[in-house]
Amino acid sequence: MNCELCEREVNSLTIHHLVPRQKVKRKKAQPGQTVNLCSACHRQIHALFDNQHLAQHLNTLDKLKQEPRIQKFLSWIKKQDPGKRIRVHR
């Protein structure tokens, strides 16, 4: 299985809602599109950005990949062992 963000092959993936569920639950709307991410990418996204910012500005996979802080993280994470647990930093 490959992470859709860093494209590393990992043992398990998590589901990331591109528009956070918190933002659609109040409006009783359907949860939006999801992507499959490794836990390191998923945790890094939520460490860097709050749900408001994710919902308004980073609500597609392409927008996430273009974000400068995510690009910096991706260039580093691609070199890491997929089996190793990664600590995330703000």
Backbone as CSV, one residue per row, in Angstrom:
resi,resn,N_x,N_y,N_z,CA_x,CA_y,CA_z,C_x,C_y,C_z
1,MET,0.842,-1.183,0.000,0.000,0.000,0.000,0.885,1.243,0.000
2,ASN,0.558,2.186,-0.827,1.338,3.419,-0.917,0.550,4.602,-0.363
3,CYS,1.254,5.446,0.391,0.673,6.695,0.886,0.445,7.603,-0.318
4,GLU,-0.721,8.211,-0.382,-1.034,9.087,-1.513,-0.286,10.418,-1.446
5,LEU,0.276,10.757,-0.291,0.994,12.019,-0.175,2.498,11.824,-0.391
6,CYS,3.116,10.973,0.401,4.580,10.800,0.277,4.946,9.684,-0.704
7,GLU,3.981,8.865,-1.073,4.133,7.789,-2.054,5.041,6.659,-1.572
8,ARG,5.345,6.611,-0.265,6.122,5.497,0.271,5.223,4.274,0.416
9,GLU,5.821,3.111,0.277,5.086,1.870,0.510,5.153,1.565,2.003
10,VAL,3.980,1.457,2.637,3.898,1.223,4.081,2.965,0.049,4.365
11,ASN,3.014,-0.454,5.600,2.184,-1.600,5.987,0.719,-1.242,6.176
12,SER,0.447,-0.041,6.699,-0.947,0.342,6.919,-1.128,1.826,6.603
13,LEU,-2.350,2.154,6.249,-2.696,3.530,5.894,-3.837,4.022,6.777
14,THR,-3.919,5.329,6.922,-5.029,5.949,7.641,-5.856,6.734,6.634
15,ILE,-7.099,7.000,6.982,-7.985,7.759,6.100,-7.994,9.210,6.562
16,HIS,-7.646,10.107,5.663,-7.655,11.546,5.951,-8.798,12.182,5.182
17,HIS,-9.692,12.861,5.901,-10.786,13.600,5.256,-10.230,14.941,4.782
18,LEU,-10.324,15.211,3.504,-9.776,16.459,2.961,-10.502,17.673,3.530
19,VAL,-11.800,17.560,3.764,-12.531,18.567,4.533,-12.816,17.896,5.868
20,PRO,-12.202,18.387,6.958,-12.346,17.710,8.242,-13.804,17.432,8.613
21,ARG,-14.036,16.270,9.202,-15.394,15.860,9.572,-16.048,16.873,10.493
22,GLN,-15.260,17.513,11.340,-15.776,18.524,12.256,-16.504,19.631,11.483
23,LYS,-16.011,19.949,10.289,-16.590,21.040,9.503,-17.889,20.631,8.801
24,VAL,-18.080,19.355,8.537,-19.301,18.923,7.843,-20.344,18.393,8.805
25,LYS,-19.924,17.945,9.984,-20.859,17.365,10.946,-21.889,18.389,11.401
26,ARG,-21.451,19.605,11.661,-22.363,20.659,12.138,-23.418,20.998,11.091
27,LYS,-23.033,20.911,9.844,-23.958,21.250,8.756,-24.749,20.035,8.301
28,LYS,-24.523,18.895,8.965,-25.157,17.631,8.619,-24.945,17.287,7.138
29,ALA,-23.787,17.663,6.638,-23.422,17.377,5.248,-22.697,16.042,5.181
30,GLN,-22.597,15.509,3.997,-21.862,14.262,3.783,-20.372,14.528,3.971
31,PRO,-19.675,13.579,4.614,-18.223,13.756,4.686,-17.662,13.758,3.270
32,GLY,-16.712,14.605,3.040,-16.179,14.774,1.689,-15.203,13.687,1.288
33,GLN,-14.441,14.006,0.294,-13.459,13.088,-0.274,-12.377,12.764,0.755
34,THR,-11.868,11.541,0.675,-10.797,11.107,1.567,-9.591,10.654,0.755
35,VAL,-8.433,10.624,1.407,-7.215,10.079,0.816,-6.597,9.125,1.830
36,ASN,-5.829,8.167,1.347,-5.150,7.199,2.199,-3.720,7.669,2.445
37,LEU,-3.410,7.911,3.722,-2.102,8.440,4.098,-1.429,7.536,5.115
38,CYS,-0.104,7.536,5.092,0.640,6.859,6.158,0.431,7.674,7.435
39,SER,0.656,7.054,8.571,0.398,7.759,9.831,1.319,8.970,10.001
40,ALA,2.541,8.897,9.497,3.466,10.037,9.630,2.938,11.269,8.891
41,CYS,2.500,11.089,7.653,1.955,12.220,6.881,0.686,12.754,7.535
42,HIS,-0.180,11.852,7.970,-1.448,12.253,8.571,-1.204,13.073,9.843
43,ARG,-0.318,12.582,10.701,-0.025,13.310,11.937,0.654,14.642,11.661
44,GLN,1.528,14.693,10.648,2.218,15.947,10.327,1.228,17.005,9.839
45,ILE,0.282,16.609,9.011,-0.735,17.550,8.521,-1.477,18.173,9.693
46,HIS,-1.936,17.326,10.625,-2.720,17.843,11.749,-1.862,18.573,12.777
47,ALA,-0.564,18.325,12.799,0.333,19.076,13.690,0.569,20.490,13.151
48,LEU,0.598,20.627,11.831,0.895,21.929,11.224,-0.324,22.824,11.049
49,PHE,-1.493,22.233,10.799,-2.657,23.038,10.398,-3.882,22.686,11.230
50,ASP,-4.668,23.710,11.566,-5.927,23.437,12.255,-7.004,23.070,11.232
51,ASN,-8.120,22.568,11.734,-9.186,22.097,10.844,-9.762,23.207,9.974
52,GLN,-9.819,24.408,10.512,-10.328,25.551,9.740,-9.464,25.781,8.496
53,HIS,-8.151,25.804,8.683,-7.225,26.029,7.575,-7.293,24.874,6.570
54,LEU,-7.372,23.651,7.076,-7.470,22.491,6.191,-8.731,22.569,5.337
55,ALA,-9.851,22.915,5.954,-11.130,22.974,5.232,-11.131,24.067,4.166
56,GLN,-10.535,25.209,4.478,-10.592,26.349,3.561,-9.493,26.349,2.504
57,HIS,-8.292,25.919,2.867,-7.154,26.118,1.964,-6.474,24.844,1.466
58,LEU,-6.576,23.760,2.211,-5.841,22.544,1.854,-6.811,21.368,1.692
59,ASN,-7.864,21.575,0.923,-8.942,20.594,0.822,-8.850,19.677,-0.399
60,THR,-7.686,19.634,-1.032,-7.437,18.660,-2.097,-6.027,18.099,-1.909
61,LEU,-5.789,16.951,-2.493,-4.462,16.348,-2.404,-3.420,17.241,-3.086
62,ASP,-3.777,17.836,-4.223,-2.840,18.724,-4.930,-2.466,19.944,-4.084
63,LYS,-3.449,20.528,-3.409,-3.165,21.694,-2.564,-2.244,21.309,-1.409
64,LEU,-2.457,20.128,-0.842,-1.565,19.659,0.222,-0.151,19.502,-0.299
65,LYS,-0.013,18.890,-1.479,1.316,18.658,-2.042,2.031,19.953,-2.399
66,GLN,1.296,21.025,-2.679,1.893,22.305,-3.064,2.256,23.178,-1.871
67,GLU,1.751,22.849,-0.683,1.994,23.663,0.503,3.476,23.568,0.876
68,PRO,4.171,24.707,1.029,5.622,24.689,1.255,6.074,23.869,2.460
69,ARG,5.375,23.946,3.578,5.800,23.180,4.761,5.611,21.679,4.540
70,ILE,4.588,21.304,3.805,4.377,19.888,3.490,5.440,19.426,2.496
71,GLN,5.788,20.269,1.522,6.833,19.900,0.558,8.151,19.637,1.272
72,LYS,8.496,20.471,2.250,9.721,20.288,3.016,9.668,18.957,3.772
73,PHE,8.521,18.675,4.393,8.350,17.408,5.109,8.450,16.226,4.149
74,LEU,7.815,16.332,2.979,7.832,15.233,2.009,9.238,14.931,1.509
75,SER,10.040,15.966,1.280,11.401,15.725,0.797,12.215,14.978,1.854
76,TRP,11.904,15.197,3.135,12.594,14.497,4.207,12.024,13.085,4.419
77,ILE,10.701,12.963,4.473,10.070,11.681,4.814,10.327,10.612,3.753
78,LYS,10.491,11.006,2.524,10.731,10.021,1.458,12.036,9.252,1.665
79,LYS,12.946,9.807,2.447,14.232,9.167,2.711,14.187,8.258,3.946
80,GLN,13.049,8.281,4.669,12.962,7.549,5.926,12.455,6.122,5.723
81,ASP,12.834,5.250,6.635,12.399,3.861,6.632,10.887,3.814,6.892
82,PRO,10.106,3.209,5.992,8.655,3.164,6.165,8.207,2.388,7.405
83,GLY,9.044,1.525,7.955,8.674,0.757,9.126,8.939,1.469,10.435
84,LYS,9.661,2.580,10.381,10.049,3.328,11.575,8.954,4.339,11.942
85,ARG,8.636,4.441,13.239,7.648,5.440,13.673,8.326,6.804,13.644
86,ILE,7.679,7.753,13.001,8.230,9.097,12.807,7.607,10.058,13.813
87,ARG,8.464,10.833,14.474,7.954,11.902,15.351,7.667,13.118,14.485
88,VAL,6.546,13.766,14.741,6.190,14.948,13.954,6.483,16.199,14.767
89,HIS,6.738,17.282,14.054,7.071,18.563,14.691,6.249,19.659,14.049
90,ARG,5.940,20.638,14.835,5.148,21.769,14.335,5.989,22.708,13.520
